[in-house]
């Protein structure tokens, strides 16, 4: 199975699980089998300032599993031969809706390459492969990075979206980033727009579309710990249903 065409970009490989010989698709496991072996992955998408990253980290700690966020950039660099700085810049270009077909000077020749695919797109493709490999290794939490889309075909992936009201987001960002509150609302809107640009560009779907998630939470209502408890409860409920 391959990615469907998205906005004229040809995706070299989709999120399907490949066979041992690298060809074809292995039969997908049923939900019952997936959760019986506890091979679950939790994808946490979030609005800026909603506390989603912190929720992901505390969720992973609660479940005793790894949490991957910006560490994925380093792993992508190691896999692709692209520098972490270049990968970060490629993300920023997508967030800003800059044209990605021309690679900046000084990138070099990456070890990971798809013929005919701009180097800047290769950063996304390599990152997607890293995310799939991390999911194959065992239970984990992955924050952002379009992981809900990359792993969307896997029944063991629980997709969560964290949002919050603007007042709560401003308060959290002022406390965390020490930016004056009168400028924070604009920054929050700008950051969300960037995330939407990046997600929409590479997936062809709409960032924040609640229909694409298994669970959406308002962290201004639940709080960080309340959100963690609700996600844990859902993980346990799904596991219990599938092993009965």
N, C-alpha and C positions, 0 to 999 in steps of 0.2 A: 504494500500500500504506500502511496506517495502523497505528499501534500497536494491538495488541489491548487490550481493556479491562483495566485493572489496578485491582483493589481499589476499583472504583466511580469511578475518575478517568477522564475522557474525554480522550484524547490528541489534540490538534488535528492533529498531523502526525507521521508516522513517519519512519524512517531511510531510506526509499526515495530513490533518485536521481530527481529530477524532470526532466521534459522541458524543452527550451529555452523553450517557451511557458508553463511553469509548470503544465501539466496532464499527467496521465498519467505513466507510468514509462518511462524509457529502458530498452531491453534491457540487462540486466547483461552486463558484459564477462566473458569466460571467464578462468579463472586464468592461462592461457597469455598472453592479451593484457595482463592487469593487470600481471604481473610483467615482461613484455617491456619495458614502459615505466617500470618501477621505481616505479609509483605506489602504494607500500605505506605503510601506517600501522600503527604499533605502539602498542597500548593496554597500559599497565602498571598493573595493579591490585596492591594490596599490603596486608599486615598492617602495623599501626602498629609502627614500630621495626625493620622488616625491611630497611631500606635501599632500599626500592623507588624513592623519589624520586631518590636519588643514582644508582641504577642507570639510571633513565630518562635523567637528564642526561648521564651518561657514555656511554650507548648512543648518544644523539643526537650527541654530540661525535664519537664514533667513526665514525658513519655520515655525518657532515657534514650533518645535517638539524636543523630546529628541534625544541625540546622545549617543550611547553606544560603548565603545571601551574596554579598559582594566577593566572597571567596571564590565564587564561580568564575569571576573574571580572571583570576590567576590560573585556575585550572584550564580555562579556555586558552589562555596564552601559552601554557605548556603544550597543549594539544595542537594548536594551530601554527605556532611559530610567530604569531602576531604579538606585538608588545602590549602589556596591560594598558599603557597610555593610549595606544592606537585604538584598542577595543573601546575604551571609555569615550574617545573622541567620536568613534563611529556611532555610538549610542547617542551622543549629544547631537550629531548631525540629524539622525532620524527623529529625535525629539523636536528638533527645530524645523523639521520638514525640508532640510537641505537635500539637494540631489546627491545620491549616494553612488553614482556610477563611476566617479573618478576618485581614485585613491590618492590621498595626500602623498607628497614626496617623502622619501626616507623610510617607507614601510619595509622595504626589503622583500625577499622571496620567502613566503611562509611555507612551512612543511605541509600544512593542510591547504589544499587548493581544489577547487572545482573548475574545470575548464569552462571559460565563458562567463563565469560569475564574478562580478566585481569584488575586489579584495574586501571592501567595506561590508559587503553582504556575507562574506565568508566568516566574519566575526560572529554574526548571528547564527549561521549554520553550525559552526564549531561549538558555540555555546549550547545550542539545542542538543548536539550529540553528547556533550558533557552532562547535561541535565538527564538525558536518558540513561547514561551510564551510571550516574549517581542513584537513580531510581532502581536500576537493576541490581545494585549492590545491596539494597535492603531498605528497611523503613527509614524515612527521613522527612524533614520539613524543608521546603524550598520556598524562599520569599521572593516574589516577583519574577523577573526575567522571562516573562511570558510562559512560565512553567505550566500554567493551567491549560494553555493551548498545546504546548509541546507534548504534554502527557495526557491530553484530553481524551484519547482513545483508550486509555488504560482503566479498566474497572477498579483497580486498586488505588487510583488517585482520587483523593477527596479534595475538592476545589472550594476554597473559602475566600470570600471577599469582605474586607474590613472597611467600614466607612464611619463617619462621625459628623456631627453638626459643626458649622464653621466656628462657633465660639469655642468649643472644646479643642478644635484643631489649632486655632490661634494660640490658646493658652499653652498647649503642649509645645508648639514650635517656639514660642517666646521663651519658655523655660529651658528648652533643649538647645536652641541656637542663639539665644540672646539677641534676637532681632526686635526692634521696636514694634509694638503691636499695631501701630497705625500703618505700617508697611507690610505686615504679615499676611493679611488677606490677599493682597495682590500676588505675593510670592506663592502662596498656596495654590491659587488659581493657575498661575504660570506653571508650577510643577505638575499639577494634574493634567494640564493641557499637553505638556511634554510627554508624560507617560501615555496619554491617549494617542498622541501622534505616533509614538514608537510602536505601541501595541497594534494600532489599526493598520499601520504601514506593513508590518511583517505578517500579520495573521489574517487580514481581510475581515476581521470581526470588530465589534465595537467594544472598546475598553469600558469596563464597569457595567456591562449588560448583565443584570442580575439573573437572567434566565440561564446563563452559562455556568452558574455556580451551584454547588450542592448546599451551601450555607452562606448567608450574608448576615453580618452582625454590625450593629451600631455600637461602637466602643464608647460613645459618650453616654450610652445607657447601661451597658454591661460592665464598663471598666475593663482594664487589662486582664485581671484575674478572672472576672466573670466570663470574658470571652474565651479564655483558656479552658475553663471548666466546661463550657458549652461544647467546644470542639472535641474535648476529651470524651464527653458523654456521647457525642455522635459517633466517634470512632468505636467506642465500646458497643454502642447499639448496633452498628452495622456489623461488627465482628460477631456479636451474639446471634444476630439473625442468620448469618451465613454459616455458622458452625452447628446450628441446631439440627 
